[in-house]
Amino acid sequence: MPGQTLIQKIFAAHTAPGASVNPGDIIWLDLDVRTARDFGGPNVVKNYRAHYGDVPVADAARTFFTFDLVAPASNIPYANNQQLCREWARTQGVRVFDVNAGIGSHVAIEEGLVGPGVTFVGTDSHLNILGAVGAFGQGMGDQDIAFAFKTGRTWFEVPPTMKVILKGAPRYPCTARDLTLAVLRVLGSNGALGRAIEFCGPAIDALDLAGCITLASQVTEMGGIIGFPISGSAEQRESESADQRKSGAAEQRVSTPTSHLPPPTSLLPDADADYVETVTIDLTDLEPLIACPPSPANVVPVREAAGRRIDSVLFGSCTNGRFEDFAAVAEIVRGQRVAPHVMATVVPATRRVYAQMLTSGVLQTLFDAGFIISNPGCGGCASGHLGMTGKGEVQVSTSNRNFPGKQGAGETYLASPVTAAWCALKGEITVPR
């Protein structure tokens, strides 16, 4: 009998003992954490009231609201929706990470609400970002989340897993975003359709948490269910996996999210796990990449798009809104100014990221260079956010999507913070030095 992939191990620990968790099996999945945000959250409340009345949620300590989309509310509908959720949360004893907290998935990582092996669902389509810390995260519809609030579980079909081996390690000015764009260039928008992905190889070993978040956040754009960066050599993984099976550690469930979750030590796939496909991508000669309109998968070298005049640059989103991203930008722009015709906007992912920028001097550097600094939250992702484009406007963004109309009526190119910083200085798409 073959060993198990990482998602099979997580699912096996969160369903009926002895239940089959092979690809294609439909299981009842126990949920460690369930959330709703200010988009979708009001409908979760309405569905809950319609179907369950005033019955308490399954476990208030594991149920949360995260307000990160239009934060703070800039229009009456969002203000009403957020207040509706706040009032219902008070009656249920549910905690709200309000408009000052930041992007819900990032807040969950920072606050210790999620860790290796945890199952986490919500109304955010990019909750699979939590694969960066070895957790199963998934966005679901309003009725599904209302049911999860009530019961603490959901049904799910076990997906097949593919392995993506990344050979070589990118060299500066290439970053984790360029690595991610390289994967998108190979897999396209549906190369991982309906699958989990395990990423491994030297390039993954070299990633920090911020880099893993960048990679995991883009699995949605590959058609995937979730992506797990698996660090360590094949020999190390085989040894640790064998130790897990001997100790039973792989079957242990993280039952209660707290701020003291164990470090991400060793929830690993078995060395003999079965994969539906293995793809190898060589990053040895990787150069800076950019995703051109109209798709995140329309990836070319930056040099092929160089010279296109731009009007704005957006730094932020769940994909590249960490302190490390802004520190890299500050290094490039220190002592310089963005091009006079360019509007450059910075949106930190969370309040903690903002605080790091403030105390480190990064915020001052960006301000002096002419950047607009926003409060924490989502940015450049949908209507109502900073980073929207007008008709004819050309933007370079570090956000996750550039579909027509997604950021407004203009055209959006997706690039790394390093590439975007050089574009902001030059006023055109520019190959970073």
C-alpha positions as CSV (number, residue, x, y, z in Angstrom):
1,M,0.0,0.0,0.0
2,P,1.6,3.3,-1.0
3,G,2.3,6.0,1.5
4,Q,0.3,9.2,1.9
5,T,0.8,12.6,0.5
6,L,0.6,15.6,2.9
7,I,-3.0,16.4,2.2
8,Q,-4.0,12.7,2.8
9,K,-2.2,12.8,6.2
10,I,-4.1,16.0,7.2
11,F,-7.4,14.6,6.0
12,A,-6.8,11.3,7.7
13,A,-6.3,13.1,11.0
14,H,-9.5,15.1,10.5
15,T,-12.1,12.4,9.6
16,A,-13.5,9.2,10.9
17,P,-10.8,6.8,12.2
18,G,-9.9,4.3,9.5
19,A,-11.8,6.1,6.8
20,S,-10.3,5.9,3.3
21,V,-8.6,9.1,2.2
22,N,-7.6,8.2,-1.3
23,P,-8.0,10.6,-4.2
24,G,-11.7,10.8,-5.2
25,D,-13.0,9.8,-1.8
26,I,-15.6,12.1,-0.3
27,I,-15.1,12.5,3.4
28,W,-16.6,14.5,6.3
29,L,-13.7,16.8,7.3
30,D,-13.5,18.1,10.9
31,L,-12.5,21.8,10.9
32,D,-10.1,23.4,13.3
33,V,-10.9,26.9,12.3
34,R,-13.8,28.5,10.4
35,T,-13.9,32.2,9.3
36,A,-15.8,34.8,7.3
37,R,-14.6,38.1,6.0
38,D,-16.4,41.4,5.3
39,F,-17.2,40.1,1.8
40,G,-19.3,37.1,2.2
41,G,-19.6,37.4,6.0
42,P,-23.0,39.1,5.9
43,N,-24.5,36.3,3.8
44,V,-23.0,33.7,6.1
45,V,-24.9,35.4,9.0
46,K,-28.1,35.6,6.9
47,N,-27.8,32.0,5.9
48,Y,-27.1,31.0,9.5
49,R,-30.1,32.8,10.8
50,A,-32.3,31.4,8.1
51,H,-31.3,27.8,8.7
52,Y,-30.2,27.6,12.3
53,G,-31.9,30.6,14.0
54,D,-30.1,31.6,17.2
55,V,-28.5,28.2,17.9
56,P,-24.9,28.7,19.1
57,V,-22.1,28.0,16.7
58,A,-20.2,24.7,17.1
59,D,-17.2,26.3,18.9
60,A,-17.0,30.0,19.3
61,A,-13.3,29.8,20.2
62,R,-12.5,28.5,16.7
63,T,-14.8,30.8,14.8
64,F,-13.7,34.2,13.6
65,F,-14.5,37.2,11.4
66,T,-11.7,39.0,9.5
67,F,-12.4,42.4,7.9
68,D,-9.8,43.0,5.3
69,L,-11.4,43.9,2.0
70,V,-12.8,47.4,2.4
71,A,-11.1,48.3,5.6
72,P,-12.2,50.6,7.0
73,A,-15.5,50.8,5.2
74,S,-15.5,53.5,2.5
75,N,-19.1,53.1,1.5
76,I,-22.4,52.6,3.2
77,P,-23.1,49.0,2.1
78,Y,-19.7,47.7,3.5
79,A,-20.2,49.7,6.7
80,N,-23.6,48.1,7.1
81,N,-22.3,44.6,6.3
82,Q,-19.4,44.9,8.8
83,Q,-21.6,46.2,11.5
84,L,-24.1,43.3,10.9
85,C,-21.3,40.8,11.4
86,R,-20.0,42.6,14.5
87,E,-23.4,42.5,16.2
88,W,-24.0,38.9,15.4
89,A,-20.5,38.0,16.5
90,R,-21.2,39.6,19.9
91,T,-24.3,37.5,20.4
92,Q,-22.4,34.4,19.5
93,G,-19.2,35.2,21.5
94,V,-17.2,35.1,18.3
95,R,-14.0,37.2,17.9
96,V,-13.7,39.8,15.2
97,F,-10.3,40.7,13.8
98,D,-11.6,44.1,12.7
99,V,-10.6,46.6,10.0
100,N,-7.3,47.5,11.7
101,A,-5.9,43.9,11.7
102,G,-5.1,43.2,8.1
103,I,-5.5,40.3,5.7
104,G,-7.3,37.4,7.4
105,S,-5.0,34.6,6.3
106,H,-1.9,36.5,7.3
107,V,-3.4,37.5,10.6
108,A,-4.2,33.8,11.2
109,I,-0.6,32.9,10.7
110,E,0.7,35.8,12.9
111,E,-1.8,35.1,15.7
112,G,-1.1,31.4,15.9
113,L,-4.6,30.4,14.8
114,V,-3.2,28.1,12.2
115,G,-0.1,25.8,12.0
116,P,1.0,22.5,10.5
117,G,-1.9,20.0,10.0
118,V,-4.7,22.5,10.8
119,T,-7.8,22.6,8.7
120,F,-9.1,26.1,8.1
121,V,-12.0,27.3,5.9
122,G,-13.5,30.7,5.1
123,T,-15.0,32.9,2.5
124,D,-11.6,33.9,1.1
125,S,-10.7,32.3,-2.3
126,H,-7.0,32.5,-1.4
127,L,-7.2,30.7,1.9
128,N,-5.0,28.0,0.3
129,I,-2.2,30.5,1.1
130,L,-2.1,28.6,4.5
131,G,-0.4,25.7,2.7
132,A,2.7,27.9,3.3
133,V,2.7,26.7,6.9
134,G,1.6,23.1,6.2
135,A,-2.1,23.7,6.9
136,F,-5.1,22.9,4.7
137,G,-6.9,26.2,3.9
138,Q,-9.8,26.5,1.6
139,G,-12.3,29.2,0.5
140,M,-15.9,28.1,0.3
141,G,-19.4,29.6,-0.4
142,D,-21.6,31.5,2.1
143,Q,-23.9,28.5,2.8
144,D,-21.0,26.1,3.2
145,I,-19.4,28.4,5.8
146,A,-22.7,28.9,7.6
147,F,-22.9,25.1,7.9
148,A,-19.3,25.0,9.1
149,F,-20.1,27.6,11.7
150,K,-22.9,25.4,12.9
151,T,-21.4,21.9,12.8
152,G,-17.6,22.4,12.8
153,R,-17.2,20.3,9.7
154,T,-17.7,20.1,6.0
155,W,-17.6,17.5,3.2
156,F,-14.7,17.4,0.9
157,E,-13.4,15.3,-2.0
158,V,-9.8,14.2,-1.5
159,P,-7.9,15.6,-4.4
160,P,-5.0,13.9,-6.2
161,T,-1.6,15.4,-5.5
162,M,1.1,16.4,-8.1
163,K,4.7,17.0,-7.3
164,V,6.6,20.0,-8.6
165,I,10.4,19.8,-8.3
166,L,12.2,23.1,-8.6
167,K,15.8,22.6,-9.5
168,G,18.4,25.3,-9.0
169,A,18.0,28.5,-6.9
170,P,17.0,31.9,-8.3
171,R,19.6,34.6,-8.0
172,Y,18.9,38.2,-7.2
173,P,17.2,40.2,-8.7
174,C,15.0,37.2,-9.0
175,T,12.8,36.6,-6.0
176,A,10.1,34.2,-4.8
177,R,7.6,35.9,-7.0
178,D,9.7,35.2,-10.1
179,L,10.0,31.6,-9.0
180,T,6.2,31.5,-8.7
181,L,5.7,33.1,-12.1
182,A,8.1,30.5,-13.5
183,V,5.8,27.8,-12.2
184,L,2.7,29.6,-13.6
185,R,4.5,29.8,-17.0
186,V,4.8,26.0,-17.1
187,L,1.5,24.9,-15.5
188,G,-0.7,27.7,-16.9
189,S,-4.0,28.5,-15.5
190,N,-5.3,24.9,-15.3
191,G,-2.2,22.7,-15.0
192,A,-3.0,21.9,-11.4
193,L,-6.8,21.8,-11.9
194,G,-8.5,20.1,-8.9
195,R,-5.1,19.0,-7.5
196,A,-3.0,19.6,-4.5
197,I,0.6,20.4,-5.2
198,E,3.7,19.5,-3.2
199,F,6.6,21.8,-4.1
200,C,10.1,20.6,-3.3
201,G,13.7,21.1,-4.4
202,P,16.6,23.4,-3.6
203,A,14.7,26.5,-4.5
204,I,12.0,25.6,-1.9
205,D,14.7,25.0,0.7
206,A,15.9,28.6,0.2
207,L,12.5,30.2,0.7
208,D,11.6,32.0,3.9
209,L,8.0,32.2,5.2
210,A,7.3,35.3,3.1
211,G,8.5,33.5,0.0
212,C,6.4,30.4,0.8
213,I,3.3,32.6,1.2
214,T,4.0,34.1,-2.2
215,L,4.1,30.7,-3.8
216,A,1.2,29.2,-2.0
217,S,-1.0,32.2,-2.7
218,Q,-0.8,31.7,-6.5
219,V,-1.8,28.1,-6.5
220,T,-5.4,29.3,-7.1
221,E,-4.2,30.9,-10.4
222,M,-2.9,27.4,-11.4
223,G,-6.3,25.8,-10.9
224,G,-5.0,24.0,-7.8
225,I,-6.7,23.2,-4.5
226,I,-3.7,24.0,-2.4
227,G,0.1,24.0,-2.6
228,F,2.5,22.9,0.1
229,P,6.2,24.0,0.0
230,I,8.1,20.9,1.3
231,S,11.6,21.8,2.5
232,G,14.5,19.5,3.1
233,S,16.3,17.0,0.9
234,A,14.6,13.8,-0.3
235,E,16.7,11.8,2.1
236,Q,15.8,14.0,5.0
237,R,12.1,13.9,4.2
238,E,12.3,10.1,3.9
239,S,14.0,9.8,7.3
240,E,11.6,12.2,9.0
241,S,8.6,10.6,7.4
242,A,9.7,7.2,8.7
243,D,10.1,8.6,12.2
244,Q,6.6,10.1,12.0
245,R,5.1,6.7,11.1
246,K,7.0,5.0,14.0
247,S,5.9,7.6,16.5
248,G,2.4,8.2,15.2
249,A,3.1,11.9,15.0
250,A,1.5,12.2,11.5
251,E,-1.8,11.2,13.0
252,Q,-1.8,13.8,15.8
253,R,-4.4,16.6,15.3
254,V,-3.9,20.2,16.2
255,S,-7.2,20.4,18.0
256,T,-7.3,24.0,19.4
257,P,-5.8,27.0,17.6
258,T,-3.9,29.1,20.1
259,S,-1.0,31.5,20.0
260,H,1.3,28.7,21.2
261,L,1.0,26.2,18.3
262,P,4.1,24.0,17.9
263,P,6.6,25.0,15.2
264,P,6.3,23.6,11.7
265,T,8.6,20.7,12.3
266,S,7.7,17.6,10.5
267,L,4.3,17.1,8.9
268,L,5.7,15.6,5.7
269,P,4.5,13.3,2.9
270,D,5.7,9.7,3.0
271,A,8.7,8.9,0.7
272,D,6.6,6.4,-1.1
273,A,3.5,8.6,-1.6
274,D,1.6,8.3,-4.9
275,Y,1.5,11.3,-7.2
276,V,-0.7,11.8,-10.2
277,E,2.1,13.7,-12.0
278,T,5.6,15.0,-11.4
279,V,6.8,18.1,-13.1
280,T,10.4,19.3,-12.9
281,I,11.2,23.0,-13.5
282,D,14.8,24.2,-13.8
283,L,15.4,27.6,-12.3
284,T,19.1,27.8,-12.8
285,D,19.0,30.5,-15.4
286,L,15.8,32.2,-14.2
287,E,15.5,35.8,-15.2
288,P,12.9,38.4,-13.8
289,L,9.4,37.6,-15.1
290,I,6.2,39.5,-15.5
291,A,2.6,38.4,-16.1
292,C,1.0,40.5,-18.9
293,P,-2.7,41.2,-19.3
294,P,-5.1,39.4,-19.4
295,S,-4.0,36.5,-17.2
296,P,-1.6,35.7,-14.3
297,A,-0.4,32.8,-16.5
298,N,0.6,35.1,-19.4
299,V,4.2,35.1,-18.2
300,V,7.1,36.5,-20.2
301,P,10.6,37.8,-19.3
302,V,10.5,41.4,-18.1
303,R,12.8,42.3,-20.9
304,E,10.1,41.4,-23.5
305,A,7.7,44.0,-21.9
306,A,10.3,46.6,-21.1
307,G,9.7,50.1,-22.2
308,R,6.0,50.1,-21.8
309,R,5.0,53.4,-20.1
310,I,3.2,53.0,-16.8
311,D,0.9,55.2,-14.7
312,S,0.8,53.4,-11.4
313,V,2.4,50.8,-9.2
314,L,0.7,48.8,-6.4
315,F,2.8,47.1,-3.7
316,G,0.8,44.7,-1.5
317,S,-1.9,42.0,-1.4
318,C,-1.8,38.6,0.2
319,T,0.8,37.6,-2.4
320,N,3.5,40.2,-1.7
321,G,2.4,42.3,1.3
322,R,5.0,41.1,3.9
323,F,7.7,43.2,5.6
324,E,10.4,41.4,3.6
325,D,8.7,42.6,0.3
326,F,8.7,46.2,1.4
327,A,12.2,46.1,2.8
328,A,13.4,44.9,-0.6
329,V,11.7,47.9,-2.2
330,A,13.1,50.3,0.3
331,E,16.7,49.1,-0.5
332,I,16.1,50.0,-4.2
333,V,14.4,53.4,-3.8
334,R,16.4,54.8,-0.9
335,G,17.5,58.3,-1.7
336,Q,15.5,58.3,-5.0
337,R,12.0,59.4,-6.0
338,V,9.4,57.6,-8.0
339,A,8.9,58.9,-11.5
340,P,6.8,62.2,-11.5
341,H,4.0,60.7,-13.5
342,V,3.7,57.5,-11.4
343,M,1.3,56.9,-8.5
344,A,3.0,54.3,-6.3
345,T,0.9,52.8,-3.4
346,V,1.9,50.6,-0.6
347,V,-0.6,48.4,1.3
348,P,0.9,46.3,4.2
349,A,-0.7,42.9,4.7
350,T,-1.2,43.4,8.5
351,R,-0.8,45.8,11.4
352,R,2.3,43.8,12.5
353,V,3.8,44.3,9.1
354,Y,3.0,48.0,9.3
355,A,4.7,48.2,12.8
356,Q,7.8,46.5,11.4
357,M,8.0,49.0,8.6
358,L,7.5,51.9,11.1
359,T,10.2,50.8,13.6
360,S,12.8,49.7,11.0
361,G,12.7,52.9,9.0
362,V,11.3,51.2,5.9
363,L,8.1,53.3,6.1
364,Q,10.1,56.6,6.2
365,T,12.2,55.5,3.2
366,L,9.2,54.7,1.1
367,F,7.5,58.0,2.2
368,D,10.5,60.0,1.3
369,A,10.6,58.3,-2.1
370,G,7.1,59.5,-2.9
371,F,5.0,56.4,-2.1
372,I,1.4,56.6,-0.8
373,I,1.3,54.5,2.4
374,S,-2.1,52.8,3.2
375,N,-3.5,51.2,6.3
376,P,-3.2,47.4,6.4
377,G,-5.5,45.2,4.4
378,C,-6.1,43.7,0.9
379,G,-5.0,45.9,-1.9
380,G,-5.2,45.9,-5.7
381,C,-7.5,42.9,-5.7
382,A,-11.1,44.0,-6.3
383,S,-13.4,47.0,-6.6
384,G,-13.3,49.2,-3.5
385,H,-9.5,48.6,-2.9
386,L,-6.6,50.9,-3.4
387,G,-5.0,50.1,-6.7
388,M,-7.9,50.4,-9.0
389,T,-7.2,51.5,-12.6
390,G,-9.0,53.9,-14.9
391,K,-9.6,53.4,-18.6
392,G,-6.3,53.6,-20.4
393,E,-4.2,53.4,-17.2
394,V,-1.3,50.9,-17.2
395,Q,-0.3,49.5,-13.8
396,V,2.4,47.2,-12.4
397,S,1.2,45.3,-9.4
398,T,2.5,42.7,-6.9
399,S,-1.1,41.4,-6.4
400,N,-2.3,38.0,-7.5
401,R,-4.7,38.6,-10.4
402,N,-4.9,40.8,-13.5
403,F,-8.0,39.6,-15.2
404,P,-9.9,42.2,-17.3
405,G,-11.9,44.4,-15.0
406,K,-10.4,42.9,-11.8
407,Q,-8.5,46.1,-10.9
408,G,-10.7,48.4,-13.0
409,A,-10.8,49.4,-16.6
410,G,-7.0,49.7,-17.1
411,E,-4.3,47.1,-17.8
412,T,-2.4,45.4,-15.0
413,Y,1.0,43.6,-15.2
414,L,2.0,41.4,-12.3
415,A,5.6,41.4,-11.1
416,S,7.8,41.0,-8.1
417,P,8.3,43.8,-5.6
418,V,11.9,44.2,-6.9
419,T,10.8,44.6,-10.5
420,A,7.9,46.8,-9.5
421,A,10.3,49.1,-7.6
422,W,12.4,49.7,-10.6
423,C,9.3,50.3,-12.7
424,A,8.2,52.9,-10.2
425,L,11.5,54.7,-10.4
426,K,11.8,54.6,-14.2
427,G,8.1,55.2,-15.0
428,E,8.1,52.3,-17.4
429,I,8.4,48.5,-17.3
430,T,12.1,48.0,-16.5
431,V,14.3,45.0,-16.1
432,P,15.6,45.2,-12.5
433,R,19.4,45.4,-12.0
